[in-house]
Amino acid sequence: MNAIRLDGDPNGTGPDAPAPGRVVLLTTSHRVAPGLLSWPAWQALHGADRVLCADGAHPQLPYLREAGVEVDEASPTAEELVDACAGGRSVVVVATGEGEPRLTDGLARLAGGGRVRMPDLELLPASYDLPGARLLDLVQVMDRIRAECPWSSRQTHRGLAKYGIEEAYELVEAIEEGDRDELREELGDVLLQVVFHARIAEEDEDEPFSVDDVAGGIVAKLIHRHPHVFGDETASTPEEVKEHWLRTKAEEKRRTSVTEGVPLGQPGLALAAKLSSRARTAGLDVPLPRGEGIGYELLAIAARAEADGVDAEASLRAAARVYRDAIRAAEKD
């Protein structure tokens, strides 16, 4: 590392002390490609008397030098940095991933002491995280876990299937319980399943795909099924939106039956309600089958609930929770 040479009055407080200058701490996001910096950042870099960086392997340095910015590998103390700004000079410090806490703490101590004429201090974010940027961290973490974890590296789509079901149920429970902290955590667990399966899919020899393919597919689907948002059609009510959605979905799938795409492995009440919804939406008047036993009774209840806009599965879970609480109360008596 090159030390910053001390020049002039070390305290900078005399009547003839030079102008204090300016220190710019330039921060960048590792989630944005190196070299893609804001215009104020480029202005600060090109206008600086000196540009410093403690990390000679910082990913931004090749791009800064290519743009004609001379960068010195140096890790100055707070005192050295203040002196380097004497005479009105401007120094830009390209922050490392840790954010230069030693330097900023030192500058704060000097400023708080009141004995040093401090330069102007500016924190300048040179690149910003866009919404969803932390998803890149998740993809990177999942990639490393898949490569290095003895358990994760051996998982398959089929082996993980049960966890996807479990996490979906836990998410629904968090929603119904109204627990915001639990909801955030369970959404993360569901998201993990998506990223995990996409990472496994990259290794398929015949038909590989990545999380980018997954995201790209759902983006294309959403745009196509929302012509009232991204196209020329209009929709002013939820019913019109649903009509657009069903019409475009039917065009995409070209199904021969309204029952196609209804997963038979879902819980029974939800399955019955979904079939009833498909038939009603298609305008089909199909009488419920008559038969002996509780199954046919439950089918009729689920169909009636769906027609009334009631989620039979959620209603049964709510009643079951009340029953659970009653059992626990009885156990305490």
C-alpha positions as CSV (number, residue, x, y, z in Angstrom):
1,M,0.0,0.0,0.0
2,N,1.2,3.5,-0.7
3,A,0.9,5.9,2.2
4,I,-0.5,9.4,1.7
5,R,2.2,12.0,2.3
6,L,1.4,14.6,5.0
7,D,1.7,18.2,3.8
8,G,1.1,21.5,5.5
9,D,-0.3,22.2,8.9
10,P,-1.3,18.9,10.4
11,N,-4.1,20.4,12.4
12,G,-5.3,22.8,9.6
13,T,-6.7,25.3,12.1
14,G,-4.3,28.3,11.8
15,P,-5.4,31.6,10.2
16,D,-3.3,30.8,7.2
17,A,-4.6,27.2,6.9
18,P,-5.3,26.1,3.4
19,A,-8.9,25.4,2.2
20,P,-10.0,22.1,3.6
21,G,-10.9,20.4,0.3
22,R,-13.3,17.6,-0.3
23,V,-13.5,13.8,0.4
24,V,-15.9,11.7,-1.6
25,L,-16.5,8.1,-0.5
26,L,-17.7,6.3,-3.6
27,T,-19.8,3.2,-3.0
28,T,-20.9,0.7,-5.6
29,S,-23.2,-2.3,-5.6
30,H,-21.7,-5.7,-6.4
31,R,-25.2,-6.6,-7.9
32,V,-24.6,-4.1,-10.8
33,A,-22.1,-4.8,-13.5
34,P,-18.7,-3.1,-12.9
35,G,-18.3,0.1,-14.9
36,L,-22.0,1.0,-14.9
37,L,-21.7,4.1,-12.7
38,S,-23.9,7.2,-12.3
39,W,-23.1,10.4,-14.1
40,P,-22.3,12.2,-10.8
41,A,-19.9,9.4,-10.0
42,W,-18.0,9.8,-13.2
43,Q,-17.9,13.6,-12.7
44,A,-16.4,13.2,-9.3
45,L,-13.9,10.6,-10.5
46,H,-12.7,12.7,-13.5
47,G,-12.7,15.9,-11.4
48,A,-10.7,14.5,-8.5
49,D,-7.1,15.4,-7.8
50,R,-6.6,11.9,-6.5
51,V,-8.5,8.7,-6.6
52,L,-7.7,6.0,-4.0
53,C,-8.7,2.4,-3.4
54,A,-7.5,0.0,-0.7
55,D,-8.3,-3.1,-2.8
56,G,-6.1,-3.5,-5.8
57,A,-8.4,-6.3,-7.0
58,H,-11.6,-4.1,-6.8
59,P,-13.8,-5.1,-9.8
60,Q,-14.3,-1.4,-10.7
61,L,-10.6,-0.6,-11.2
62,P,-10.1,-1.9,-14.7
63,Y,-13.1,0.1,-15.9
64,L,-12.0,3.2,-14.2
65,R,-8.5,3.0,-15.7
66,E,-10.0,2.2,-19.1
67,A,-12.0,5.5,-18.8
68,G,-8.8,7.4,-18.1
69,V,-9.1,7.6,-14.3
70,E,-5.8,7.1,-12.5
71,V,-6.4,5.1,-9.3
72,D,-3.7,4.7,-6.6
73,E,-3.8,1.6,-4.4
74,A,-3.7,3.1,-0.9
75,S,-5.3,2.8,2.5
76,P,-4.9,6.1,4.2
77,T,-5.7,6.9,7.8
78,A,-8.3,9.6,8.5
79,E,-5.5,12.1,9.3
80,E,-3.7,11.4,6.1
81,L,-6.8,11.7,4.1
82,V,-7.6,15.1,5.6
83,D,-4.1,16.3,4.9
84,A,-4.3,15.1,1.3
85,C,-7.3,17.4,0.8
86,A,-5.4,20.5,2.1
87,G,-5.3,23.4,-0.3
88,G,-8.8,22.7,-1.7
89,R,-7.9,19.4,-3.3
90,S,-10.6,16.7,-4.0
91,V,-9.9,13.1,-3.1
92,V,-12.2,10.2,-4.1
93,V,-12.0,7.0,-2.1
94,V,-13.5,4.0,-4.0
95,A,-14.9,2.0,-1.1
96,T,-14.3,-1.7,-0.8
97,G,-17.1,-4.2,-0.1
98,E,-16.8,-3.6,3.6
99,G,-17.5,0.1,3.2
100,E,-14.3,1.5,4.8
101,P,-15.5,1.5,8.4
102,R,-12.1,2.2,9.8
103,L,-11.7,5.3,7.7
104,T,-15.2,6.6,8.3
105,D,-14.9,6.0,12.0
106,G,-11.6,7.9,12.0
107,L,-13.1,10.8,10.1
108,A,-16.0,10.9,12.6
109,R,-13.6,11.1,15.5
110,L,-11.6,13.9,14.0
111,A,-14.8,15.9,13.2
112,G,-16.1,15.3,16.7
113,G,-12.9,16.5,18.3
114,G,-13.3,20.0,16.9
115,R,-9.5,20.5,16.5
116,V,-9.2,19.7,12.9
117,R,-10.6,21.8,10.0
118,M,-12.4,19.0,8.2
119,P,-12.8,18.8,4.4
120,D,-16.3,18.5,3.0
121,L,-17.4,14.9,3.3
122,E,-19.7,13.3,0.8
123,L,-21.1,9.8,0.5
124,L,-21.8,9.2,-3.2
125,P,-23.5,6.0,-4.3
126,A,-22.1,5.3,-7.8
127,S,-24.5,2.4,-8.5
128,Y,-27.8,1.5,-6.9
129,D,-29.6,-1.8,-6.3
130,L,-32.8,-2.0,-8.3
131,P,-35.9,-3.6,-6.7
132,G,-35.3,-7.4,-6.7
133,A,-31.5,-7.1,-6.7
134,R,-31.2,-9.3,-3.6
135,L,-32.5,-12.1,-5.7
136,L,-29.1,-12.2,-7.4
137,D,-27.6,-12.9,-4.0
138,L,-30.0,-15.8,-3.5
139,V,-29.0,-17.3,-6.9
140,Q,-25.3,-17.0,-6.1
141,V,-25.8,-18.6,-2.6
142,M,-27.8,-21.4,-4.1
143,D,-25.2,-22.0,-6.8
144,R,-22.5,-22.4,-4.1
145,I,-24.6,-24.6,-1.9
146,R,-25.5,-26.9,-4.8
147,A,-21.8,-27.2,-5.6
148,E,-20.4,-27.6,-2.1
149,C,-23.1,-29.0,0.3
150,P,-23.1,-32.8,0.5
151,W,-26.9,-32.9,1.0
152,S,-28.0,-30.2,-1.5
153,S,-25.7,-31.5,-4.2
154,R,-27.6,-34.8,-4.3
155,Q,-31.1,-33.5,-4.4
156,T,-33.5,-34.1,-7.3
157,H,-36.7,-32.5,-8.4
158,R,-38.6,-35.6,-7.3
159,G,-36.8,-35.7,-3.9
160,L,-37.7,-32.0,-3.2
161,A,-41.3,-32.3,-4.3
162,K,-42.6,-33.0,-0.7
163,Y,-40.8,-29.8,0.6
164,G,-42.6,-27.7,-2.0
165,I,-45.9,-29.0,-0.7
166,E,-44.9,-28.4,2.9
167,E,-43.7,-24.9,2.3
168,A,-46.8,-24.0,0.4
169,Y,-49.0,-25.1,3.3
170,E,-46.9,-23.3,5.8
171,L,-47.2,-20.1,3.6
172,V,-51.0,-20.5,3.6
173,E,-51.0,-21.0,7.4
174,A,-49.0,-17.8,7.9
175,I,-51.4,-15.9,5.7
176,E,-54.4,-17.2,7.6
177,E,-52.8,-16.6,11.0
178,G,-52.0,-13.0,10.0
179,D,-48.4,-13.3,11.2
180,R,-46.4,-10.8,9.2
181,D,-43.0,-12.0,10.3
182,E,-43.9,-15.6,9.6
183,L,-45.4,-14.6,6.2
184,R,-42.1,-13.0,5.2
185,E,-40.1,-16.1,6.3
186,E,-42.5,-18.5,4.5
187,L,-42.4,-16.5,1.3
188,G,-38.6,-16.9,1.4
189,D,-38.9,-20.7,1.9
190,V,-41.2,-20.9,-1.1
191,L,-38.8,-18.8,-3.1
192,L,-36.0,-21.1,-2.1
193,Q,-37.9,-24.0,-3.6
194,V,-38.2,-22.2,-7.0
195,V,-34.5,-21.2,-7.0
196,F,-33.4,-24.7,-5.9
197,H,-35.4,-26.5,-8.6
198,A,-34.1,-24.1,-11.2
199,R,-30.5,-24.7,-10.2
200,I,-31.0,-28.5,-10.4
201,A,-32.6,-28.0,-13.9
202,E,-29.4,-26.4,-15.2
203,E,-27.7,-29.7,-14.9
204,D,-30.2,-31.7,-17.0
205,E,-28.3,-33.2,-20.0
206,D,-31.3,-33.1,-22.4
207,E,-33.4,-30.1,-21.5
208,P,-31.5,-27.7,-19.2
209,F,-33.0,-24.4,-18.1
210,S,-32.0,-21.8,-15.6
211,V,-33.8,-19.4,-13.1
212,D,-33.5,-16.8,-15.9
213,D,-35.6,-19.0,-18.2
214,V,-38.1,-19.5,-15.4
215,A,-38.4,-15.7,-14.8
216,G,-38.4,-14.9,-18.5
217,G,-41.3,-17.4,-19.0
218,I,-43.5,-15.9,-16.3
219,V,-42.7,-12.4,-17.4
220,A,-43.9,-13.2,-21.0
221,K,-47.0,-15.0,-19.6
222,L,-47.9,-12.0,-17.4
223,I,-47.5,-9.5,-20.2
224,H,-49.5,-11.6,-22.6
225,R,-52.3,-12.2,-20.1
226,H,-52.6,-8.5,-19.2
227,P,-53.4,-6.9,-22.5
228,H,-55.3,-4.2,-20.6
229,V,-52.0,-3.2,-19.0
230,F,-49.4,-3.9,-21.7
231,G,-51.6,-3.8,-24.8
232,D,-54.6,-1.9,-26.4
233,E,-57.4,-3.6,-24.5
234,T,-59.2,-2.1,-21.6
235,A,-60.5,-3.5,-18.3
236,S,-62.1,-1.5,-15.5
237,T,-63.4,-4.2,-13.3
238,P,-61.9,-7.4,-11.8
239,E,-64.4,-9.4,-13.7
240,E,-63.2,-8.0,-17.0
241,V,-59.6,-8.7,-16.0
242,K,-60.6,-12.3,-15.3
243,E,-62.3,-12.6,-18.6
244,H,-59.1,-11.4,-20.4
245,W,-57.0,-13.9,-18.4
246,L,-59.2,-16.9,-19.1
247,R,-59.5,-16.0,-22.8
248,T,-55.8,-15.6,-23.3
249,K,-55.1,-18.7,-21.2
250,A,-57.5,-20.7,-23.4
251,E,-55.8,-19.5,-26.5
252,E,-52.4,-20.5,-25.2
253,K,-53.3,-23.9,-23.9
254,R,-55.8,-25.0,-26.6
255,R,-57.3,-27.5,-24.2
256,T,-60.0,-29.9,-25.3
257,S,-61.6,-29.9,-21.8
258,V,-62.1,-27.4,-19.1
259,T,-60.8,-30.0,-16.6
260,E,-57.4,-30.1,-18.2
261,G,-54.7,-28.6,-16.0
262,V,-56.6,-29.2,-12.8
263,P,-54.2,-31.1,-10.5
264,L,-55.9,-34.2,-9.1
265,G,-53.3,-34.4,-6.3
266,Q,-54.6,-31.3,-4.4
267,P,-56.7,-31.6,-1.3
268,G,-60.2,-32.9,-2.0
269,L,-62.3,-29.9,-1.1
270,A,-60.0,-27.7,-3.2
271,L,-60.2,-30.1,-6.1
272,A,-64.0,-30.3,-6.0
273,A,-64.2,-26.5,-5.8
274,K,-61.8,-26.1,-8.7
275,L,-63.8,-28.5,-11.0
276,S,-67.0,-26.7,-10.0
277,S,-65.5,-23.3,-10.9
278,R,-64.2,-24.5,-14.2
279,A,-67.7,-25.9,-15.2
280,R,-69.5,-22.7,-14.0
281,T,-67.0,-20.4,-15.8
282,A,-67.5,-22.3,-19.0
283,G,-71.2,-22.0,-18.7
284,L,-71.7,-25.8,-18.4
285,D,-74.7,-27.0,-16.4
286,V,-73.5,-30.3,-15.1
287,P,-75.5,-31.8,-12.3
288,L,-73.5,-33.1,-9.4
289,P,-73.3,-36.9,-9.3
290,R,-75.5,-38.7,-6.8
291,G,-74.1,-41.4,-4.7
292,E,-73.8,-42.9,-1.2
293,G,-71.3,-41.8,1.3
294,I,-69.6,-38.7,2.8
295,G,-67.6,-38.1,-0.4
296,Y,-70.6,-37.0,-2.4
297,E,-71.9,-34.9,0.5
298,L,-68.5,-33.1,0.7
299,L,-68.6,-32.6,-3.1
300,A,-72.0,-30.9,-2.9
301,I,-70.8,-28.7,0.0
302,A,-67.6,-27.7,-1.9
303,A,-69.6,-26.9,-5.1
304,R,-72.1,-24.8,-3.1
305,A,-69.3,-22.9,-1.3
306,E,-67.6,-22.2,-4.6
307,A,-70.8,-20.8,-6.1
308,D,-71.2,-18.6,-3.1
309,G,-67.6,-17.3,-3.3
310,V,-66.5,-19.2,-0.3
311,D,-63.2,-21.0,-0.1
312,A,-64.3,-24.4,1.3
313,E,-60.7,-25.5,2.1
314,A,-59.9,-22.3,4.0
315,S,-63.2,-22.5,5.8
316,L,-62.6,-26.0,7.0
317,R,-59.1,-25.1,8.1
318,A,-60.5,-22.2,10.1
319,A,-63.0,-24.4,11.8
320,A,-60.3,-27.0,12.4
321,R,-58.2,-24.4,14.2
322,V,-61.1,-23.6,16.5
323,Y,-61.5,-27.3,17.2
324,R,-57.8,-27.6,17.9
325,D,-58.0,-24.7,20.4
326,A,-61.0,-26.4,22.1
327,I,-59.0,-29.6,22.4
328,R,-56.1,-27.7,24.0
329,A,-58.4,-26.0,26.4
330,A,-59.9,-29.3,27.4
331,E,-56.5,-30.8,28.0
332,K,-55.8,-28.0,30.5
333,D,-59.0,-28.7,32.5
